[in-house]
Amino acid sequence: DNVVLSNYRTTSTIDWSVRQGSTYKNLCTSNFDSATWTHVTVTVKGSTMKLYKNGALVGTKTVRWEPNVLTRTNHI
């Protein structure tokens, strides 16, 4: 299992995904300026993924599963 937060290709879209093997569920939201510092927070609890930008909720998605392992030991 993995969780990944990245920009989508070379766009201003943020891609937040939860991966189980080769299967993944993702939540994307746009309008992130790469030239401006932005605080981004993501959560997954139960079946809901949430993405926050500067403290404001900007995206939510019901995915019906969460990572089997919630404690991360490696951060890349």
mmCIF file as gemmi writes it, N, C-alpha and C atoms, coordinates in Angstrom:
data_model
loop_
_atom_site.group_PDB
_atom_site.id
_atom_site.type_symbol
_atom_site.label_atom_id
_atom_site.label_alt_id
_atom_site.label_comp_id
_atom_site.label_asym_id
_atom_site.label_entity_id
_atom_site.label_seq_id
_atom_site.pdbx_PDB_ins_code
_atom_site.Cartn_x
_atom_site.Cartn_y
_atom_site.Cartn_z
_atom_site.occupancy
_atom_site.B_iso_or_equiv
_atom_site.pdbx_formal_charge
_atom_site.auth_seq_id
_atom_site.auth_asym_id
_atom_site.pdbx_PDB_model_num
ATOM 1 N N . ASP Axp A 1 ? 0.835 -1.191 0 1 0 ? 1 A 1
ATOM 2 C CA . ASP Axp A 1 ? 0 0 0 1 0 ? 1 A 1
ATOM 3 C C . ASP Axp A 1 ? 0.87 1.241 0 1 0 ? 1 A 1
ATOM 4 N N . ASN Axp A 2 ? 0.398 2.259 -0.683 1 0 ? 2 A 1
ATOM 5 C CA . ASN Axp A 2 ? 1.085 3.544 -0.709 1 0 ? 2 A 1
ATOM 6 C C . ASN Axp A 2 ? 0.071 4.666 -0.798 1 0 ? 2 A 1
ATOM 7 N N . VAL Axp A 3 ? 0.484 5.824 -0.348 1 0 ? 3 A 1
ATOM 8 C CA . VAL Axp A 3 ? -0.26 7.048 -0.591 1 0 ? 3 A 1
ATOM 9 C C . VAL Axp A 3 ? 0.703 7.975 -1.326 1 0 ? 3 A 1
ATOM 10 N N . VAL Axp A 4 ? 0.187 8.668 -2.334 1 0 ? 4 A 1
ATOM 11 C CA . VAL Axp A 4 ? 1.042 9.513 -3.166 1 0 ? 4 A 1
ATOM 12 C C . VAL Axp A 4 ? 0.376 10.868 -3.336 1 0 ? 4 A 1
ATOM 13 N N . LEU Axp A 5 ? 1.15 11.923 -3.127 1 0 ? 5 A 1
ATOM 14 C CA . LEU Axp A 5 ? 0.7 13.287 -3.378 1 0 ? 5 A 1
ATOM 15 C C . LEU Axp A 5 ? 1.691 13.9 -4.349 1 0 ? 5 A 1
ATOM 16 N N . SER Axp A 6 ? 1.224 14.291 -5.52 1 0 ? 6 A 1
ATOM 17 C CA . SER Axp A 6 ? 2.124 14.827 -6.542 1 0 ? 6 A 1
ATOM 18 C C . SER Axp A 6 ? 1.366 15.762 -7.472 1 0 ? 6 A 1
ATOM 19 N N . ASN Axp A 7 ? 2.126 16.467 -8.307 1 0 ? 7 A 1
ATOM 20 C CA . ASN Axp A 7 ? 1.436 17.235 -9.335 1 0 ? 7 A 1
ATOM 21 C C . ASN Axp A 7 ? 1.129 16.282 -10.489 1 0 ? 7 A 1
ATOM 22 N N . TYR Axp A 8 ? 0.086 16.568 -11.221 1 0 ? 8 A 1
ATOM 23 C CA . TYR Axp A 8 ? -0.326 15.725 -12.333 1 0 ? 8 A 1
ATOM 24 C C . TYR Axp A 8 ? 0.407 16.185 -13.585 1 0 ? 8 A 1
ATOM 25 N N . ARG Axp A 9 ? 1.379 15.368 -13.985 1 0 ? 9 A 1
ATOM 26 C CA . ARG Axp A 9 ? 2.227 15.673 -15.146 1 0 ? 9 A 1
ATOM 27 C C . ARG Axp A 9 ? 2.833 17.058 -14.984 1 0 ? 9 A 1
ATOM 28 N N . THR Axp A 10 ? 2.657 17.935 -15.938 1 0 ? 10 A 1
ATOM 29 C CA . THR Axp A 10 ? 3.246 19.284 -15.843 1 0 ? 10 A 1
ATOM 30 C C . THR Axp A 10 ? 2.163 20.338 -15.668 1 0 ? 10 A 1
ATOM 31 N N . THR Axp A 11 ? 1.024 19.943 -15.115 1 0 ? 11 A 1
ATOM 32 C CA . THR Axp A 11 ? -0.096 20.868 -14.942 1 0 ? 11 A 1
ATOM 33 C C . THR Axp A 11 ? -0.101 21.463 -13.544 1 0 ? 11 A 1
ATOM 34 N N . SER Axp A 12 ? -1.061 22.323 -13.269 1 0 ? 12 A 1
ATOM 35 C CA . SER Axp A 12 ? -1.223 22.896 -11.928 1 0 ? 12 A 1
ATOM 36 C C . SER Axp A 12 ? -2.197 22.068 -11.098 1 0 ? 12 A 1
ATOM 37 N N . THR Axp A 13 ? -2.431 20.834 -11.518 1 0 ? 13 A 1
ATOM 38 C CA . THR Axp A 13 ? -3.35 19.938 -10.821 1 0 ? 13 A 1
ATOM 39 C C . THR Axp A 13 ? -2.592 19.075 -9.812 1 0 ? 13 A 1
ATOM 40 N N . ILE Axp A 14 ? -3.133 18.971 -8.603 1 0 ? 14 A 1
ATOM 41 C CA . ILE Axp A 14 ? -2.581 18.101 -7.569 1 0 ? 14 A 1
ATOM 42 C C . ILE Axp A 14 ? -3.299 16.761 -7.639 1 0 ? 14 A 1
ATOM 43 N N . ASP Axp A 15 ? -2.541 15.68 -7.608 1 0 ? 15 A 1
ATOM 44 C CA . ASP Axp A 15 ? -3.082 14.317 -7.661 1 0 ? 15 A 1
ATOM 45 C C . ASP Axp A 15 ? -2.784 13.627 -6.335 1 0 ? 15 A 1
ATOM 46 N N . TRP Axp A 16 ? -3.812 13.277 -5.589 1 0 ? 16 A 1
ATOM 47 C CA . TRP Axp A 16 ? -3.707 12.591 -4.288 1 0 ? 16 A 1
ATOM 48 C C . TRP Axp A 16 ? -4.271 11.205 -4.502 1 0 ? 16 A 1
ATOM 49 N N . SER Axp A 17 ? -3.435 10.168 -4.338 1 0 ? 17 A 1
ATOM 50 C CA . SER Axp A 17 ? -3.909 8.811 -4.609 1 0 ? 17 A 1
ATOM 51 C C . SER Axp A 17 ? -3.563 7.848 -3.488 1 0 ? 17 A 1
ATOM 52 N N . VAL Axp A 18 ? -4.439 6.879 -3.316 1 0 ? 18 A 1
ATOM 53 C CA . VAL Axp A 18 ? -4.249 5.763 -2.399 1 0 ? 18 A 1
ATOM 54 C C . VAL Axp A 18 ? -4.1 4.527 -3.274 1 0 ? 18 A 1
ATOM 55 N N . ARG Axp A 19 ? -3 3.799 -3.083 1 0 ? 19 A 1
ATOM 56 C CA . ARG Axp A 19 ? -2.697 2.662 -3.96 1 0 ? 19 A 1
ATOM 57 C C . ARG Axp A 19 ? -2.62 1.364 -3.175 1 0 ? 19 A 1
ATOM 58 N N . GLN Axp A 20 ? -3.223 0.339 -3.746 1 0 ? 20 A 1
ATOM 59 C CA . GLN Axp A 20 ? -3.144 -1.011 -3.194 1 0 ? 20 A 1
ATOM 60 C C . GLN Axp A 20 ? -2.685 -1.9 -4.339 1 0 ? 20 A 1
ATOM 61 N N . GLY Axp A 21 ? -1.4 -2.279 -4.311 1 0 ? 21 A 1
ATOM 62 C CA . GLY Axp A 21 ? -0.836 -3.031 -5.424 1 0 ? 21 A 1
ATOM 63 C C . GLY Axp A 21 ? -0.876 -2.18 -6.679 1 0 ? 21 A 1
ATOM 64 N N . SER Axp A 22 ? -1.416 -2.713 -7.759 1 0 ? 22 A 1
ATOM 65 C CA . SER Axp A 22 ? -1.494 -1.953 -9.013 1 0 ? 22 A 1
ATOM 66 C C . SER Axp A 22 ? -2.813 -1.192 -9.151 1 0 ? 22 A 1
ATOM 67 N N . THR Axp A 23 ? -3.673 -1.268 -8.141 1 0 ? 23 A 1
ATOM 68 C CA . THR Axp A 23 ? -4.96 -0.571 -8.162 1 0 ? 23 A 1
ATOM 69 C C . THR Axp A 23 ? -4.839 0.721 -7.366 1 0 ? 23 A 1
ATOM 70 N N . TYR Axp A 24 ? -5.48 1.771 -7.852 1 0 ? 24 A 1
ATOM 71 C CA . TYR Axp A 24 ? -5.445 3.019 -7.096 1 0 ? 24 A 1
ATOM 72 C C . TYR Axp A 24 ? -6.733 3.804 -7.266 1 0 ? 24 A 1
ATOM 73 N N . LYS Axp A 25 ? -6.994 4.638 -6.288 1 0 ? 25 A 1
ATOM 74 C CA . LYS Axp A 25 ? -8.101 5.599 -6.31 1 0 ? 25 A 1
ATOM 75 C C . LYS Axp A 25 ? -7.46 6.964 -6.141 1 0 ? 25 A 1
ATOM 76 N N . ASN Axp A 26 ? -7.909 7.948 -6.92 1 0 ? 26 A 1
ATOM 77 C CA . ASN Axp A 26 ? -7.276 9.249 -6.792 1 0 ? 26 A 1
ATOM 78 C C . ASN Axp A 26 ? -8.295 10.381 -6.727 1 0 ? 26 A 1
ATOM 79 N N . LEU Axp A 27 ? -7.817 11.49 -6.225 1 0 ? 27 A 1
ATOM 80 C CA . LEU Axp A 27 ? -8.582 12.73 -6.106 1 0 ? 27 A 1
ATOM 81 C C . LEU Axp A 27 ? -7.705 13.833 -6.67 1 0 ? 27 A 1
ATOM 82 N N . CYS Axp A 28 ? -8.182 14.532 -7.676 1 0 ? 28 A 1
ATOM 83 C CA . CYS Axp A 28 ? -7.418 15.608 -8.306 1 0 ? 28 A 1
ATOM 84 C C . CYS Axp A 28 ? -8.133 16.929 -8.131 1 0 ? 28 A 1
ATOM 85 N N . THR Axp A 29 ? -7.358 17.978 -7.956 1 0 ? 29 A 1
ATOM 86 C CA . THR Axp A 29 ? -7.906 19.327 -7.923 1 0 ? 29 A 1
ATOM 87 C C . THR Axp A 29 ? -6.894 20.263 -8.559 1 0 ? 29 A 1
ATOM 88 N N . SER Axp A 30 ? -7.374 21.28 -9.236 1 0 ? 30 A 1
ATOM 89 C CA . SER Axp A 30 ? -6.479 22.158 -9.994 1 0 ? 30 A 1
ATOM 90 C C . SER Axp A 30 ? -6.29 23.5 -9.298 1 0 ? 30 A 1
ATOM 91 N N . ASN Axp A 31 ? -5.672 24.419 -10.026 1 0 ? 31 A 1
ATOM 92 C CA . ASN Axp A 31 ? -5.425 25.787 -9.574 1 0 ? 31 A 1
ATOM 93 C C . ASN Axp A 31 ? -4.376 25.886 -8.478 1 0 ? 31 A 1
ATOM 94 N N . PHE Axp A 32 ? -3.313 25.1 -8.579 1 0 ? 32 A 1
ATOM 95 C CA . PHE Axp A 32 ? -2.173 25.225 -7.687 1 0 ? 32 A 1
ATOM 96 C C . PHE Axp A 32 ? -1.064 25.917 -8.46 1 0 ? 32 A 1
ATOM 97 N N . ASP Axp A 33 ? -0.604 27.045 -7.96 1 0 ? 33 A 1
ATOM 98 C CA . ASP Axp A 33 ? 0.434 27.82 -8.62 1 0 ? 33 A 1
ATOM 99 C C . ASP Axp A 33 ? 1.793 27.365 -8.104 1 0 ? 33 A 1
ATOM 100 N N . SER Axp A 34 ? 2.634 26.844 -8.992 1 0 ? 34 A 1
ATOM 101 C CA . SER Axp A 34 ? 3.937 26.33 -8.573 1 0 ? 34 A 1
ATOM 102 C C . SER Axp A 34 ? 4.889 27.439 -8.135 1 0 ? 34 A 1
ATOM 103 N N . ALA Axp A 35 ? 4.559 28.692 -8.402 1 0 ? 35 A 1
ATOM 104 C CA . ALA Axp A 35 ? 5.418 29.811 -8.015 1 0 ? 35 A 1
ATOM 105 C C . ALA Axp A 35 ? 5.024 30.409 -6.657 1 0 ? 35 A 1
ATOM 106 N N . THR Axp A 36 ? 3.994 29.842 -6.017 1 0 ? 36 A 1
ATOM 107 C CA . THR Axp A 36 ? 3.499 30.35 -4.743 1 0 ? 36 A 1
ATOM 108 C C . THR Axp A 36 ? 3.539 29.243 -3.69 1 0 ? 36 A 1
ATOM 109 N N . TRP Axp A 37 ? 4.062 29.574 -2.494 1 0 ? 37 A 1
ATOM 110 C CA . TRP Axp A 37 ? 4.053 28.6 -1.411 1 0 ? 37 A 1
ATOM 111 C C . TRP Axp A 37 ? 2.609 28.302 -1.022 1 0 ? 37 A 1
ATOM 112 N N . THR Axp A 38 ? 2.302 27.012 -0.933 1 0 ? 38 A 1
ATOM 113 C CA . THR Axp A 38 ? 0.948 26.571 -0.599 1 0 ? 38 A 1
ATOM 114 C C . THR Axp A 38 ? 1.04 25.436 0.413 1 0 ? 38 A 1
ATOM 115 N N . HIS Axp A 39 ? 0.216 25.506 1.458 1 0 ? 39 A 1
ATOM 116 C CA . HIS Axp A 39 ? 0.154 24.43 2.44 1 0 ? 39 A 1
ATOM 117 C C . HIS Axp A 39 ? -0.901 23.43 1.979 1 0 ? 39 A 1
ATOM 118 N N . VAL Axp A 40 ? -0.48 22.19 1.769 1 0 ? 40 A 1
ATOM 119 C CA . VAL Axp A 40 ? -1.378 21.137 1.295 1 0 ? 40 A 1
ATOM 120 C C . VAL Axp A 40 ? -1.437 20.033 2.338 1 0 ? 40 A 1
ATOM 121 N N . THR Axp A 41 ? -2.648 19.633 2.679 1 0 ? 41 A 1
ATOM 122 C CA . THR Axp A 41 ? -2.868 18.535 3.611 1 0 ? 41 A 1
ATOM 123 C C . THR Axp A 41 ? -3.861 17.57 2.984 1 0 ? 41 A 1
ATOM 124 N N . VAL Axp A 42 ? -3.6 16.271 3.158 1 0 ? 42 A 1
ATOM 125 C CA . VAL Axp A 42 ? -4.519 15.262 2.648 1 0 ? 42 A 1
ATOM 126 C C . VAL Axp A 42 ? -4.828 14.269 3.752 1 0 ? 42 A 1
ATOM 127 N N . THR Axp A 43 ? -6.045 13.725 3.718 1 0 ? 43 A 1
ATOM 128 C CA . THR Axp A 43 ? -6.44 12.715 4.694 1 0 ? 43 A 1
ATOM 129 C C . THR Axp A 43 ? -7.211 11.609 3.994 1 0 ? 43 A 1
ATOM 130 N N . VAL Axp A 44 ? -7.171 10.439 4.596 1 0 ? 44 A 1
ATOM 131 C CA . VAL Axp A 44 ? -8.058 9.354 4.193 1 0 ? 44 A 1
ATOM 132 C C . VAL Axp A 44 ? -8.519 8.687 5.478 1 0 ? 44 A 1
ATOM 133 N N . LYS Axp A 45 ? -9.831 8.593 5.623 1 0 ? 45 A 1
ATOM 134 C CA . LYS Axp A 45 ? -10.408 7.962 6.817 1 0 ? 45 A 1
ATOM 135 C C . LYS Axp A 45 ? -11.644 7.212 6.382 1 0 ? 45 A 1
ATOM 136 N N . GLY Axp A 46 ? -11.668 5.938 6.715 1 0 ? 46 A 1
ATOM 137 C CA . GLY Axp A 46 ? -12.789 5.117 6.268 1 0 ? 46 A 1
ATOM 138 C C . GLY Axp A 46 ? -12.809 5.086 4.76 1 0 ? 46 A 1
ATOM 139 N N . SER Axp A 47 ? -13.868 5.56 4.162 1 0 ? 47 A 1
ATOM 140 C CA . SER Axp A 47 ? -13.993 5.526 2.708 1 0 ? 47 A 1
ATOM 141 C C . SER Axp A 47 ? -13.87 6.907 2.072 1 0 ? 47 A 1
ATOM 142 N N . THR Axp A 48 ? -13.379 7.905 2.832 1 0 ? 48 A 1
ATOM 143 C CA . THR Axp A 48 ? -13.359 9.275 2.322 1 0 ? 48 A 1
ATOM 144 C C . THR Axp A 48 ? -11.946 9.838 2.24 1 0 ? 48 A 1
ATOM 145 N N . MET Axp A 49 ? -11.586 10.33 1.049 1 0 ? 49 A 1
ATOM 146 C CA . MET Axp A 49 ? -10.334 11.049 0.836 1 0 ? 49 A 1
ATOM 147 C C . MET Axp A 49 ? -10.663 12.54 0.851 1 0 ? 49 A 1
ATOM 148 N N . LYS Axp A 50 ? -9.789 13.342 1.482 1 0 ? 50 A 1
ATOM 149 C CA . LYS Axp A 50 ? -9.982 14.794 1.503 1 0 ? 50 A 1
ATOM 150 C C . LYS Axp A 50 ? -8.66 15.477 1.183 1 0 ? 50 A 1
ATOM 151 N N . LEU Axp A 51 ? -8.757 16.619 0.49 1 0 ? 51 A 1
ATOM 152 C CA . LEU Axp A 51 ? -7.589 17.414 0.134 1 0 ? 51 A 1
ATOM 153 C C . LEU Axp A 51 ? -7.851 18.861 0.542 1 0 ? 51 A 1
ATOM 154 N N . TYR Axp A 52 ? -6.901 19.435 1.297 1 0 ? 52 A 1
ATOM 155 C CA . TYR Axp A 52 ? -7.026 20.8 1.801 1 0 ? 52 A 1
ATOM 156 C C . TYR Axp A 52 ? -5.924 21.666 1.202 1 0 ? 52 A 1
ATOM 157 N N . LYS Axp A 53 ? -6.254 22.912 0.861 1 0 ? 53 A 1
ATOM 158 C CA . LYS Axp A 53 ? -5.293 23.891 0.362 1 0 ? 53 A 1
ATOM 159 C C . LYS Axp A 53 ? -5.363 25.103 1.275 1 0 ? 53 A 1
ATOM 160 N N . ASN Axp A 54 ? -4.241 25.413 1.919 1 0 ? 54 A 1
ATOM 161 C CA . ASN Axp A 54 ? -4.177 26.538 2.857 1 0 ? 54 A 1
ATOM 162 C C . ASN Axp A 54 ? -5.302 26.485 3.893 1 0 ? 54 A 1
ATOM 163 N N . GLY Axp A 55 ? -5.598 25.291 4.379 1 0 ? 55 A 1
ATOM 164 C CA . GLY Axp A 55 ? -6.585 25.102 5.435 1 0 ? 55 A 1
ATOM 165 C C . GLY Axp A 55 ? -8.018 24.947 4.977 1 0 ? 55 A 1
ATOM 166 N N . ALA Axp A 56 ? -8.286 25.168 3.701 1 0 ? 56 A 1
ATOM 167 C CA . ALA Axp A 56 ? -9.655 25.068 3.189 1 0 ? 56 A 1
ATOM 168 C C . ALA Axp A 56 ? -9.833 23.756 2.422 1 0 ? 56 A 1
ATOM 169 N N . LEU Axp A 57 ? -10.932 23.08 2.663 1 0 ? 57 A 1
ATOM 170 C CA . LEU Axp A 57 ? -11.238 21.849 1.947 1 0 ? 57 A 1
ATOM 171 C C . LEU Axp A 57 ? -11.511 22.179 0.479 1 0 ? 57 A 1
ATOM 172 N N . VAL Axp A 58 ? -10.727 21.576 -0.433 1 0 ? 58 A 1
ATOM 173 C CA . VAL Axp A 58 ? -10.892 21.862 -1.863 1 0 ? 58 A 1
ATOM 174 C C . VAL Axp A 58 ? -11.301 20.632 -2.662 1 0 ? 58 A 1
ATOM 175 N N . GLY Axp A 59 ? -11.309 19.463 -2.011 1 0 ? 59 A 1
ATOM 176 C CA . GLY Axp A 59 ? -11.733 18.262 -2.717 1 0 ? 59 A 1
ATOM 177 C C . GLY Axp A 59 ? -12.04 17.141 -1.758 1 0 ? 59 A 1
ATOM 178 N N . THR Axp A 60 ? -13.043 16.357 -2.086 1 0 ? 60 A 1
ATOM 179 C CA . THR Axp A 60 ? -13.396 15.173 -1.303 1 0 ? 60 A 1
ATOM 180 C C . THR Axp A 60 ? -13.909 14.105 -2.247 1 0 ? 60 A 1
ATOM 181 N N . LYS Axp A 61 ? -13.644 12.848 -1.905 1 0 ? 61 A 1
ATOM 182 C CA . LYS Axp A 61 ? -14.073 11.745 -2.755 1 0 ? 61 A 1
ATOM 183 C C . LYS Axp A 61 ? -14.298 10.51 -1.897 1 0 ? 61 A 1
ATOM 184 N N . THR Axp A 62 ? -15.396 9.821 -2.141 1 0 ? 62 A 1
ATOM 185 C CA . THR Axp A 62 ? -15.674 8.548 -1.476 1 0 ? 62 A 1
ATOM 186 C C . THR Axp A 62 ? -15.077 7.44 -2.329 1 0 ? 62 A 1
ATOM 187 N N . VAL Axp A 63 ? -14.167 6.662 -1.74 1 0 ? 63 A 1
ATOM 188 C CA . VAL Axp A 63 ? -13.443 5.652 -2.511 1 0 ? 63 A 1
ATOM 189 C C . VAL Axp A 63 ? -13.73 4.22 -2.081 1 0 ? 63 A 1
ATOM 190 N N . ARG Axp A 64 ? -14.374 4.035 -0.952 1 0 ? 64 A 1
ATOM 191 C CA . ARG Axp A 64 ? -14.774 2.738 -0.422 1 0 ? 64 A 1
ATOM 192 C C . ARG Axp A 64 ? -13.627 1.863 0.083 1 0 ? 64 A 1
ATOM 193 N N . TRP Axp A 65 ? -12.403 2.393 0.171 1 0 ? 65 A 1
ATOM 194 C CA . TRP Axp A 65 ? -11.327 1.675 0.838 1 0 ? 65 A 1
ATOM 195 C C . TRP Axp A 65 ? -10.214 2.618 1.232 1 0 ? 65 A 1
ATOM 196 N N . GLU Axp A 66 ? -9.452 2.199 2.21 1 0 ? 66 A 1
ATOM 197 C CA . GLU Axp A 66 ? -8.322 2.962 2.694 1 0 ? 66 A 1
ATOM 198 C C . GLU Axp A 66 ? -7.097 2.054 2.712 1 0 ? 66 A 1
ATOM 199 N N . PRO Axp A 67 ? -5.906 2.601 2.859 1 0 ? 67 A 1
ATOM 200 C CA . PRO Axp A 67 ? -4.705 1.752 2.886 1 0 ? 67 A 1
ATOM 201 C C . PRO Axp A 67 ? -4.79 0.727 4.009 1 0 ? 67 A 1
ATOM 202 N N . ASN Axp A 68 ? -4.282 -0.474 3.748 1 0 ? 68 A 1
ATOM 203 C CA . ASN Axp A 68 ? -4.248 -1.509 4.785 1 0 ? 68 A 1
ATOM 204 C C . ASN Axp A 68 ? -3.29 -1.125 5.906 1 0 ? 68 A 1
ATOM 205 N N . VAL Axp A 69 ? -2.221 -0.415 5.56 1 0 ? 69 A 1
ATOM 206 C CA . VAL Axp A 69 ? -1.227 0.03 6.531 1 0 ? 69 A 1
ATOM 207 C C . VAL Axp A 69 ? -1.294 1.537 6.598 1 0 ? 69 A 1
ATOM 208 N N . LEU Axp A 70 ? -1.625 2.084 7.763 1 0 ? 70 A 1
ATOM 209 C CA . LEU Axp A 70 ? -1.778 3.519 7.9 1 0 ? 70 A 1
ATOM 210 C C . LEU Axp A 70 ? -0.539 4.209 8.447 1 0 ? 70 A 1
ATOM 211 N N . THR Axp A 71 ? 0.421 3.452 8.973 1 0 ? 71 A 1
ATOM 212 C CA . THR Axp A 71 ? 1.653 4.035 9.514 1 0 ? 71 A 1
ATOM 213 C C . THR Axp A 71 ? 2.725 4.004 8.442 1 0 ? 71 A 1
ATOM 214 N N . ARG Axp A 72 ? 3.279 5.145 8.108 1 0 ? 72 A 1
ATOM 215 C CA . ARG Axp A 72 ? 4.313 5.247 7.08 1 0 ? 72 A 1
ATOM 216 C C . ARG Axp A 72 ? 5.69 5.214 7.73 1 0 ? 72 A 1
ATOM 217 N N . THR Axp A 73 ? 6.602 4.462 7.131 1 0 ? 73 A 1
ATOM 218 C CA . THR Axp A 73 ? 7.974 4.432 7.622 1 0 ? 73 A 1
ATOM 219 C C . THR Axp A 73 ? 8.931 5.083 6.63 1 0 ? 73 A 1
ATOM 220 N N . ASN Axp A 74 ? 8.523 5.208 5.374 1 0 ? 74 A 1
ATOM 221 C CA . ASN Axp A 74 ? 9.366 5.847 4.358 1 0 ? 74 A 1
ATOM 222 C C . ASN Axp A 74 ? 8.592 6.98 3.714 1 0 ? 74 A 1
ATOM 223 N N . HIS Axp A 75 ? 9.229 8.128 3.63 1 0 ? 75 A 1
ATOM 224 C CA . HIS Axp A 75 ? 8.612 9.296 3.007 1 0 ? 75 A 1
ATOM 225 C C . HIS Axp A 75 ? 9.545 9.782 1.909 1 0 ? 75 A 1
ATOM 226 N N . ILE Axp A 76 ? 9.028 9.8 0.691 1 0 ? 76 A 1
ATOM 227 C CA . ILE Axp A 76 ? 9.886 10.164 -0.451 1 0 ? 76 A 1
ATOM 228 C C . ILE Axp A 76 ? 9.393 11.447 -1.054 1 0 ? 76 A 1
